[in-house]
Amino acid sequence: MKHPVLVLLLVALASSAAAQPEANLTLNTGAFTLKDYWQTRKVAERNVRLFAGVEAYIQGIADGLSIASAVAALESRAPALCVPKGLTLNAENYKDMIDDQVRERLNAGHPFKDTDPIGIPLFLALVKAFPCTSAPPDKK
């Protein structure tokens, strides 16, 4: 199975959406999109469990981006982002970063598409918030 976490999230979302007909979520098998995110946020007030799955998905994306940057540094390549050691971010922080990035792009006249994966604004927000200022270490 290619994306077991995504499958579990989709099952959780589908079962919650079935219990909440007003949710009417449109999910695809490729990625959780901005449209999915906004639709889920609308029903989150009535279905906290549904949004907990989305928060776990967002946390997973952030963890993957951090791991990719750590691996790049280990391989003497420039990492995409450099979160300061000891700084702990959570799903709430990431949701705020996504919302701010979407709003910023909209105000600049370059909005994201509804079909864009939620990881794109998160990645751009993290890179903007935590740019790497030094070159990667030389490989010995």
LUMDO-735920 format. One record per residue: y, z, x of N, C-alpha, C, O, CB in turn; residue in three letters. Coordinates in Angstrom, 2 decimals. Glycine has a CB too. Layout:
<r <Y Z X> <Y Z X> <Y Z X> <Y Z X> <Y Z X> "ALA">;
...
END
This chain:
<r <-1.17 0.00 0.85> <0.00 0.00 0.00> <1.24 0.00 0.89> <1.35 0.82 1.80> <0.00 1.22 -0.96> "MET">;
<r <2.15 -0.91 0.62> <3.28 -1.14 1.51> <4.32 -0.04 1.44> <4.81 0.41 2.48> <3.92 -2.46 1.18> "LYS">;
<r <4.68 0.42 0.25> <5.74 1.41 0.08> <5.27 2.52 -0.85> <5.66 2.54 -2.01> <7.03 0.74 -0.48> "HIS">;
<r <4.44 3.46 -0.37> <3.89 4.48 -1.27> <4.95 5.37 -1.89> <4.81 5.77 -3.05> <2.89 5.33 -0.53> "PRO">;
<r <6.01 5.71 -1.16> <7.06 6.57 -1.70> <7.81 5.83 -2.80> <8.13 6.42 -3.83> <8.03 7.02 -0.60> "VAL">;
<r <8.09 4.56 -2.59> <8.78 3.77 -3.60> <7.94 3.68 -4.86> <8.48 3.77 -5.97> <9.09 2.38 -3.07> "LEU">;
<r <6.65 3.49 -4.71> <5.76 3.40 -5.87> <5.79 4.71 -6.65> <5.88 4.70 -7.88> <4.32 3.07 -5.44> "VAL">;
<r <5.72 5.84 -5.94> <5.77 7.13 -6.61> <7.10 7.32 -7.34> <7.13 7.82 -8.46> <5.56 8.27 -5.61> "LEU">;
<r <8.19 6.92 -6.70> <9.50 7.02 -7.33> <9.57 6.16 -8.57> <10.07 6.61 -9.61> <10.60 6.62 -6.35> "LEU">;
<r <9.07 4.95 -8.49> <9.10 4.05 -9.64> <8.27 4.60 -10.79> <8.66 4.48 -11.95> <8.60 2.67 -9.25> "LEU">;
<r <7.13 5.18 -10.48> <6.29 5.78 -11.53> <7.04 6.94 -12.18> <7.04 7.07 -13.41> <4.94 6.27 -10.94> "VAL">;
<r <7.67 7.77 -11.37> <8.43 8.91 -11.90> <9.59 8.43 -12.76> <9.84 8.96 -13.83> <8.94 9.80 -10.76> "ALA">;
<r <10.29 7.43 -12.28> <11.42 6.90 -13.03> <10.95 6.26 -14.33> <11.57 6.45 -15.37> <12.19 5.88 -12.19> "LEU">;
<r <9.87 5.50 -14.27> <9.37 4.83 -15.46> <8.92 5.84 -16.51> <9.19 5.66 -17.69> <8.21 3.89 -15.10> "ALA">;
<r <8.22 6.89 -16.08> <7.75 7.89 -17.04> <8.93 8.65 -17.64> <8.92 8.96 -18.83> <6.77 8.87 -16.38> "SER">;
<r <9.93 8.95 -16.83> <11.12 9.63 -17.35> <11.92 8.71 -18.25> <12.45 9.15 -19.27> <11.99 10.13 -16.19> "SER">;
<r <12.01 7.44 -17.88> <12.75 6.49 -18.70> <12.06 6.30 -20.04> <12.72 6.11 -21.06> <12.89 5.14 -17.98> "ALA">;
<r <10.72 6.35 -20.05> <9.99 6.21 -21.30> <10.30 7.38 -22.22> <10.37 7.22 -23.44> <8.48 6.12 -21.03> "ALA">;
<r <10.48 8.55 -21.64> <10.82 9.73 -22.44> <12.28 9.71 -22.86> <12.66 10.41 -23.80> <10.52 11.00 -21.65> "ALA">;
<r <13.10 8.92 -22.18> <14.53 8.81 -22.47> <14.85 7.34 -22.74> <15.27 6.64 -21.82> <15.39 9.37 -21.30> "GLN">;
<r <14.68 6.85 -23.97> <14.90 5.43 -24.22> <16.30 4.95 -23.84> <16.47 3.79 -23.49> <14.65 5.13 -25.67> "PRO">;
<r <17.30 5.83 -23.91> <18.66 5.41 -23.58> <18.82 5.10 -22.10> <19.82 4.50 -21.70> <19.64 6.49 -23.99> "GLU">;
<r <17.87 5.50 -21.27> <17.97 5.23 -19.84> <17.89 3.74 -19.57> <18.70 3.22 -18.81> <16.87 5.97 -19.08> "ALA">;
<r <16.91 3.05 -20.17> <16.76 1.60 -20.03> <16.96 1.13 -18.60> <17.76 0.23 -18.35> <17.73 0.89 -20.95> "ASN">;
<r <16.24 1.72 -17.66> <16.39 1.39 -16.25> <15.76 0.05 -15.93> <14.69 -0.29 -16.44> <15.78 2.47 -15.37> "LEU">;
<r <16.43 -0.70 -15.08> <15.91 -1.98 -14.61> <15.59 -1.81 -13.14> <16.48 -1.82 -12.29> <16.93 -3.15 -14.85> "THR">;
<r <14.32 -1.66 -12.83> <13.91 -1.47 -11.45> <13.15 -2.70 -10.97> <12.47 -3.37 -11.75> <13.05 -0.20 -11.31> "LEU">;
<r <13.27 -2.97 -9.69> <12.47 -4.05 -9.12> <11.57 -3.45 -8.06> <11.71 -2.28 -7.71> <13.37 -5.18 -8.52> "ASN">;
<r <10.66 -4.23 -7.56> <9.70 -3.70 -6.60> <10.23 -3.77 -5.17> <9.60 -3.24 -4.26> <8.39 -4.46 -6.70> "THR">;
<r <11.37 -4.42 -4.96> <11.90 -4.56 -3.61> <12.69 -3.37 -3.14> <12.47 -2.88 -2.03> <12.75 -5.77 -3.53> "GLY">;
<r <13.61 -2.90 -3.93> <14.47 -1.80 -3.52> <15.16 -1.21 -4.74> <15.28 -1.86 -5.78> <15.51 -2.27 -2.48> "ALA">;
<r <15.59 0.00 -4.59> <16.37 0.68 -5.62> <17.80 0.17 -5.46> <18.43 0.40 -4.42> <16.29 2.26 -5.49> "PHE">;
<r <18.32 -0.52 -6.46> <19.62 -1.18 -6.36> <20.77 -0.29 -6.82> <20.57 0.79 -7.37> <19.60 -2.46 -7.18> "THR">;
<r <21.98 -0.78 -6.58> <23.16 -0.06 -7.05> <23.15 0.04 -8.57> <23.54 1.06 -9.13> <24.45 -0.75 -6.57> "LEU">;
<r <22.71 -1.02 -9.24> <22.62 -0.99 -10.70> <21.67 0.13 -11.14> <21.98 0.89 -12.06> <22.15 -2.36 -11.26> "LYS">;
<r <20.52 0.22 -10.49> <19.56 1.29 -10.81> <20.20 2.66 -10.59> <20.03 3.57 -11.40> <18.29 1.15 -9.95> "ASP">;
<r <20.92 2.79 -9.49> <21.58 4.06 -9.14> <22.58 4.47 -10.21> <22.57 5.61 -10.67> <22.29 3.93 -7.78> "TYR">;
<r <23.45 3.54 -10.62> <24.46 3.88 -11.62> <23.83 4.19 -12.96> <24.25 5.12 -13.65> <25.47 2.73 -11.77> "TRP">;
<r <22.81 3.42 -13.35> <22.14 3.69 -14.62> <21.48 5.06 -14.60> <21.52 5.79 -15.59> <21.09 2.61 -14.92> "GLN">;
<r <20.89 5.41 -13.48> <20.22 6.69 -13.36> <21.23 7.83 -13.39> <20.98 8.87 -14.00> <19.38 6.75 -12.08> "THR">;
<r <22.36 7.64 -12.75> <23.40 8.69 -12.74> <23.90 8.96 -14.14> <24.24 10.10 -14.47> <24.57 8.30 -11.83> "ARG">;
<r <23.97 7.92 -14.98> <24.46 8.09 -16.35> <23.55 9.02 -17.16> <24.04 9.80 -17.98> <24.57 6.74 -17.05> "LYS">;
<r <22.26 8.94 -16.94> <21.33 9.78 -17.70> <20.98 11.07 -16.97> <20.26 11.90 -17.52> <20.07 9.00 -18.00> "VAL">;
<r <21.46 11.24 -15.76> <21.09 12.40 -14.95> <21.50 13.72 -15.60> <20.83 14.73 -15.42> <21.71 12.29 -13.58> "ALA">;
<r <22.60 13.70 -16.33> <23.05 14.93 -16.97> <22.02 15.43 -17.97> <21.87 16.64 -18.17> <24.39 14.70 -17.66> "GLU">;
<r <21.32 14.50 -18.61> <20.31 14.88 -19.60> <18.91 14.98 -19.01> <18.02 15.56 -19.62> <20.31 13.89 -20.74> "ARG">;
<r <18.72 14.41 -17.83> <17.38 14.39 -17.24> <17.49 14.66 -15.74> <17.49 13.72 -14.94> <16.67 13.04 -17.51> "ASN">;
<r <17.59 15.92 -15.38> <17.76 16.32 -13.99> <16.56 15.89 -13.14> <16.73 15.51 -11.98> <17.96 17.84 -13.88> "VAL">;
<r <15.37 15.94 -13.72> <14.16 15.56 -12.99> <14.20 14.10 -12.56> <13.76 13.76 -11.47> <12.92 15.81 -13.86> "ARG">;
<r <14.74 13.24 -13.41> <14.86 11.83 -13.09> <15.73 11.66 -11.85> <15.36 10.91 -10.94> <15.45 11.04 -14.27> "LEU">;
<r <16.87 12.32 -11.79> <17.76 12.13 -10.66> <17.24 12.81 -9.41> <17.62 12.42 -8.30> <19.13 12.64 -10.99> "PHE">;
<r <16.40 13.82 -9.55> <15.80 14.45 -8.38> <14.96 13.43 -7.61> <14.92 13.46 -6.38> <14.93 15.67 -8.79> "ALA">;
<r <14.30 12.52 -8.31> <13.54 11.46 -7.66> <14.45 10.51 -6.90> <14.11 10.06 -5.81> <12.72 10.68 -8.68> "GLY">;
<r <15.59 10.22 -7.48> <16.56 9.34 -6.82> <17.11 10.03 -5.57> <17.28 9.40 -4.53> <17.72 8.96 -7.79> "VAL">;
<r <17.39 11.32 -5.67> <17.88 12.06 -4.51> <16.86 12.05 -3.38> <17.22 11.92 -2.21> <18.23 13.50 -4.90> "GLU">;
<r <15.59 12.18 -3.73> <14.53 12.13 -2.72> <14.48 10.75 -2.08> <14.27 10.63 -0.87> <13.17 12.49 -3.33> "ALA">;
<r <14.66 9.72 -2.86> <14.66 8.35 -2.35> <15.83 8.15 -1.38> <15.65 7.60 -0.30> <14.75 7.32 -3.51> "TYR">;
<r <17.02 8.61 -1.77> <18.21 8.49 -0.93> <18.03 9.29 0.37> <18.40 8.82 1.44> <19.47 8.99 -1.69> "ILE">;
<r <17.45 10.47 0.27> <17.18 11.28 1.46> <16.22 10.55 2.39> <16.38 10.59 3.61> <16.60 12.66 1.07> "GLN">;
<r <15.23 9.88 1.81> <14.29 9.11 2.61> <14.95 7.96 3.35> <14.62 7.70 4.50> <13.18 8.59 1.74> "GLY">;
<r <15.87 7.28 2.68> <16.60 6.19 3.34> <17.41 6.75 4.51> <17.38 6.20 5.61> <17.54 5.46 2.33> "ILE">;
<r <18.11 7.85 4.27> <18.93 8.46 5.33> <18.06 8.91 6.50> <18.42 8.72 7.66> <19.73 9.65 4.78> "ALA">;
<r <16.91 9.50 6.19> <16.00 9.92 7.26> <15.54 8.71 8.07> <15.47 8.77 9.30> <14.78 10.67 6.66> "ASP">;
<r <15.22 7.62 7.39> <14.79 6.41 8.08> <15.88 5.84 8.97> <15.59 5.38 10.08> <14.36 5.36 7.08> "GLY">;
<r <17.12 5.87 8.51> <18.23 5.38 9.32> <18.43 6.26 10.56> <18.71 5.77 11.65> <19.52 5.32 8.49> "LEU">;
<r <18.30 7.56 10.38> <18.43 8.48 11.51> <17.31 8.27 12.53> <17.55 8.29 13.74> <18.42 9.94 11.02> "SER">;
<r <16.10 8.08 12.04> <14.97 7.84 12.93> <15.16 6.53 13.69> <14.90 6.47 14.89> <13.65 7.80 12.14> "ILE">;
<r <15.61 5.49 13.00> <15.85 4.20 13.67> <16.89 4.35 14.78> <16.74 3.76 15.85> <16.30 3.14 12.65> "ALA">;
<r <17.93 5.12 14.53> <18.95 5.33 15.56> <18.41 6.14 16.72> <18.74 5.87 17.88> <20.17 6.02 14.97> "SER">;
<r <17.58 7.13 16.44> <16.98 7.94 17.50> <16.05 7.09 18.37> <16.05 7.22 19.59> <16.21 9.14 16.91> "ALA">;
<r <15.28 6.23 17.74> <14.38 5.35 18.49> <15.18 4.38 19.36> <14.82 4.13 20.50> <13.45 4.57 17.53> "VAL">;
<r <16.26 3.85 18.81> <17.11 2.94 19.59> <17.63 3.65 20.85> <17.62 3.08 21.94> <18.30 2.43 18.74> "ALA">;
<r <18.08 4.88 20.69> <18.58 5.64 21.85> <17.47 5.89 22.86> <17.70 5.80 24.06> <19.19 6.98 21.39> "ALA">;
<r <16.28 6.21 22.37> <15.14 6.44 23.28> <14.78 5.18 24.07> <14.31 5.26 25.20> <13.92 6.91 22.49> "LEU">;
<r <15.01 4.04 23.46> <14.69 2.77 24.10> <15.90 2.16 24.81> <15.90 0.97 25.13> <14.15 1.78 23.08> "GLU">;
<r <16.91 2.97 25.05> <18.13 2.55 25.75> <18.85 1.40 25.06> <19.44 0.54 25.70> <17.79 2.15 27.17> "SER">;
<r <18.78 1.41 23.74> <19.55 0.45 22.96> <20.63 1.24 22.21> <20.47 2.43 21.96> <18.64 -0.36 21.96> "ARG">;
<r <21.69 0.58 21.87> <22.78 1.26 21.18> <22.33 1.62 19.76> <21.94 0.75 18.98> <24.06 0.36 21.13> "ALA">;
<r <22.38 2.92 19.42> <22.03 3.31 18.05> <23.14 2.90 17.09> <24.30 2.77 17.48> <21.78 4.83 17.96> "PRO">;
<r <22.78 2.70 15.84> <23.75 2.30 14.83> <24.67 3.44 14.43> <25.83 3.22 14.10> <23.04 1.76 13.61> "ALA">;
<r <24.15 4.66 14.46> <24.96 5.81 14.08> <24.56 7.02 14.91> <23.43 7.11 15.39> <24.80 6.11 12.57> "LEU">;
<r <25.50 7.93 15.06> <25.28 9.11 15.89> <25.75 10.35 15.15> <26.89 10.78 15.28> <26.01 8.98 17.26> "CYS">;
<r <24.84 10.93 14.36> <25.16 12.16 13.64> <25.16 13.30 14.65> <24.20 13.43 15.42> <24.13 12.43 12.48> "VAL">;
<r <26.20 14.12 14.68> <26.26 15.22 15.65> <25.06 16.15 15.53> <24.61 16.46 14.42> <27.56 16.01 15.47> "PRO">;
<r <24.56 16.61 16.67> <23.45 17.56 16.66> <23.87 18.81 15.90> <25.00 19.28 16.02> <23.01 17.93 18.11> "LYS">;
<r <22.96 19.33 15.11> <23.23 20.54 14.36> <23.86 20.30 12.99> <23.91 21.22 12.18> <24.11 21.43 15.16> "GLY">;
<r <24.33 19.10 12.73> <24.92 18.80 11.42> <23.80 18.44 10.46> <23.02 17.52 10.72> <25.96 17.65 11.52> "LEU">;
<r <23.73 19.15 9.36> <22.71 18.88 8.36> <23.37 18.30 7.13> <24.26 18.90 6.53> <21.93 20.16 8.01> "THR">;
<r <22.92 17.12 6.75> <23.40 16.47 5.54> <22.30 16.53 4.49> <21.11 16.59 4.82> <23.84 14.99 5.81> "LEU">;
<r <22.70 16.52 3.23> <21.72 16.54 2.15> <22.00 15.42 1.16> <22.96 14.67 1.31> <21.72 17.91 1.44> "ASN">;
<r <21.17 15.33 0.14> <21.30 14.25 -0.84> <22.67 14.24 -1.50> <23.21 13.18 -1.79> <20.21 14.36 -1.90> "ALA">;
<r <23.23 15.42 -1.75> <24.57 15.49 -2.34> <25.60 14.82 -1.44> <26.44 14.07 -1.92> <24.97 16.96 -2.61> "GLU">;
<r <25.53 15.10 -0.13> <26.43 14.45 0.83> <26.25 12.94 0.79> <27.23 12.18 0.76> <26.19 14.99 2.26> "ASN">;
<r <24.99 12.51 0.79> <24.71 11.07 0.80> <25.20 10.40 -0.47> <25.72 9.29 -0.41> <23.22 10.83 0.98> "TYR">;
<r <25.03 11.05 -1.63> <25.53 10.47 -2.89> <27.04 10.31 -2.83> <27.58 9.28 -3.24> <25.12 11.35 -4.10> "LYS">;
<r <27.73 11.33 -2.31> <29.19 11.24 -2.18> <29.58 10.09 -1.25> <30.54 9.37 -1.51> <29.77 12.57 -1.65> "ASP">;
<r <28.83 9.93 -0.16> <29.12 8.85 0.80> <28.89 7.48 0.15> <29.68 6.56 0.35> <28.24 8.99 2.06> "MET">;
<r <27.83 7.35 -0.62> <27.55 6.09 -1.33> <28.69 5.80 -2.30> <29.23 4.69 -2.31> <26.19 6.16 -2.09> "ILE">;
<r <29.05 6.79 -3.10> <30.11 6.60 -4.09> <31.43 6.22 -3.43> <32.12 5.32 -3.90> <30.30 7.88 -4.92> "ASP">;
<r <31.77 6.89 -2.33> <33.02 6.59 -1.61> <32.99 5.18 -1.04> <33.99 4.46 -1.11> <33.25 7.60 -0.49> "ASP">;
<r <31.86 4.78 -0.47> <31.75 3.44 0.13> <31.86 2.36 -0.95> <32.53 1.35 -0.74> <30.41 3.29 0.88> "GLN">;
<r <31.22 2.57 -2.09> <31.29 1.60 -3.20> <32.73 1.50 -3.69> <33.24 0.40 -3.90> <30.33 2.02 -4.36> "VAL">;
<r <33.38 2.65 -3.87> <34.77 2.67 -4.35> <35.71 2.00 -3.35> <36.60 1.24 -3.73> <35.23 4.12 -4.62> "ARG">;
<r <35.50 2.28 -2.06> <36.32 1.69 -0.99> <36.21 0.17 -0.99> <37.21 -0.54 -0.91> <35.92 2.25 0.37> "GLU">;
<r <34.98 -0.33 -1.07> <34.78 -1.79 -1.08> <35.37 -2.43 -2.33> <35.93 -3.52 -2.27> <33.27 -2.12 -0.98> "ARG">;
<r <35.23 -1.75 -3.46> <35.80 -2.27 -4.71> <37.31 -2.36 -4.60> <37.90 -3.37 -4.97> <35.39 -1.38 -5.90> "LEU">;
<r <37.95 -1.30 -4.10> <39.41 -1.27 -3.95> <39.90 -2.30 -2.94> <41.03 -2.78 -3.04> <39.87 0.11 -3.53> "ASN">;
<r <39.06 -2.65 -1.96> <39.43 -3.64 -0.95> <39.19 -5.07 -1.44> <39.50 -6.03 -0.74> <38.65 -3.39 0.35> "ALA">;
<r <38.65 -5.19 -2.64> <38.40 -6.52 -3.19> <37.09 -7.15 -2.73> <36.88 -8.35 -2.90> <39.52 -7.43 -2.84> "GLY">;
<r <36.22 -6.35 -2.14> <34.92 -6.83 -1.66> <33.81 -5.96 -2.22> <33.10 -5.28 -1.47> <34.87 -6.84 -0.10> "HIS">;
<r <33.66 -5.97 -3.55> <32.66 -5.06 -4.14> <31.23 -5.45 -3.79> <30.93 -6.62 -3.52> <32.82 -5.03 -5.65> "PRO">;
<r <30.37 -4.46 -3.80> <28.95 -4.72 -3.65> <28.46 -5.39 -4.93> <29.09 -5.29 -5.98> <28.16 -3.41 -3.36> "PHE">;
<r <27.33 -6.07 -4.83> <26.69 -6.63 -6.01> <25.78 -5.57 -6.61> <25.28 -4.70 -5.89> <25.89 -7.93 -5.67> "LYS">;
<r <25.57 -5.63 -7.91> <24.67 -4.69 -8.57> <23.26 -4.77 -8.00> <22.50 -3.80 -8.06> <24.64 -4.95 -10.06> "ASP">;
<r <22.91 -5.92 -7.47> <21.55 -6.13 -6.95> <21.38 -5.69 -5.50> <20.28 -5.75 -4.96> <21.17 -7.59 -7.08> "THR">;
<r <22.46 -5.24 -4.86> <22.36 -4.76 -3.48> <21.56 -3.46 -3.45> <21.74 -2.59 -4.30> <23.77 -4.54 -2.88> "ASP">;
<r <20.68 -3.32 -2.47> <19.93 -2.07 -2.32> <20.87 -0.90 -2.03> <21.88 -1.07 -1.35> <18.88 -2.19 -1.21> "PRO">;
<r <20.54 0.25 -2.54> <21.36 1.45 -2.36> <21.51 1.83 -0.89> <22.45 2.52 -0.52> <20.76 2.61 -3.13> "ILE">;
<r <20.59 1.38 -0.05> <20.65 1.68 1.37> <21.81 1.02 2.09> <22.25 1.51 3.13> <19.38 1.27 2.03> "GLY">;
<r <22.33 -0.10 1.55> <23.42 -0.80 2.22> <24.70 0.05 2.24> <25.25 0.29 3.32> <23.69 -2.14 1.53> "ILE">;
<r <25.19 0.51 1.08> <26.41 1.35 1.16> <26.16 2.65 1.91> <27.08 3.17 2.55> <26.93 1.65 -0.23> "PRO">;
<r <24.95 3.20 1.83> <24.66 4.42 2.58> <24.73 4.15 4.08> <25.34 4.93 4.82> <23.28 4.98 2.19> "LEU">;
<r <24.11 3.08 4.53> <24.14 2.73 5.94> <25.58 2.52 6.43> <25.97 3.07 7.46> <23.31 1.46 6.20> "PHE">;
<r <26.36 1.75 5.69> <27.75 1.49 6.09> <28.58 2.78 6.12> <29.42 2.96 7.00> <28.40 0.48 5.15> "LEU">;
<r <28.34 3.65 5.16> <29.08 4.92 5.13> <28.70 5.80 6.31> <29.57 6.44 6.91> <28.81 5.66 3.81> "ALA">;
<r <27.41 5.85 6.65> <26.98 6.66 7.79> <27.52 6.12 9.10> <27.95 6.89 9.96> <25.46 6.72 7.85> "LEU">;
<r <27.50 4.80 9.26> <28.03 4.19 10.49> <29.52 4.48 10.62> <30.02 4.74 11.71> <27.77 2.66 10.49> "VAL">;
<r <30.22 4.42 9.50> <31.67 4.69 9.52> <31.94 6.17 9.82> <32.85 6.49 10.59> <32.31 4.29 8.16> "LYS">;
<r <31.16 7.06 9.22> <31.38 8.49 9.41> <30.93 8.98 10.77> <31.52 9.91 11.33> <30.66 9.26 8.33> "ALA">;
<r <29.87 8.36 11.31> <29.29 8.84 12.57> <29.09 7.70 13.56> <27.96 7.38 13.93> <27.96 9.53 12.30> "PHE">;
<r <30.19 7.09 13.99> <30.05 5.99 14.96> <29.59 6.54 16.32> <29.86 7.69 16.67> <31.38 5.22 15.11> "PRO">;
<r <28.91 5.70 17.05> <28.48 6.07 18.40> <29.60 5.68 19.36> <30.05 4.53 19.38> <27.12 5.36 18.80> "CYS">;
<r <30.05 6.63 20.14> <31.19 6.37 21.02> <30.79 6.14 22.47> <31.62 5.74 23.29> <32.15 7.51 20.95> "THR">;
<r <29.54 6.40 22.80> <29.13 6.19 24.19> <27.98 5.19 24.26> <27.26 4.97 23.28> <28.71 7.53 24.84> "SER">;
<r <27.83 4.60 25.41> <26.74 3.63 25.63> <25.42 4.38 25.69> <25.38 5.56 26.04> <26.98 2.80 26.94> "ALA">;
<r <24.33 3.69 25.35> <23.01 4.35 25.44> <22.68 4.66 26.89> <23.16 3.98 27.80> <21.89 3.45 24.82> "PRO">;
<r <21.87 5.69 27.10> <21.52 6.04 28.48> <20.67 4.96 29.14> <19.92 4.24 28.48> <20.77 7.38 28.51> "PRO">;
<r <20.80 4.85 30.47> <19.98 3.87 31.20> <18.52 4.28 31.13> <18.18 5.46 31.21> <20.44 3.74 32.69> "ASP">;
<r <17.67 3.30 30.97> <16.24 3.54 30.95> <15.75 3.74 32.38> <16.04 2.93 33.25> <15.48 2.36 30.26> "LYS">;
<r <15.02 4.77 32.60> <14.55 5.05 33.96> <13.09 4.73 34.06> <12.48 4.90 35.12> <14.80 6.52 34.35> "LYS">;
END
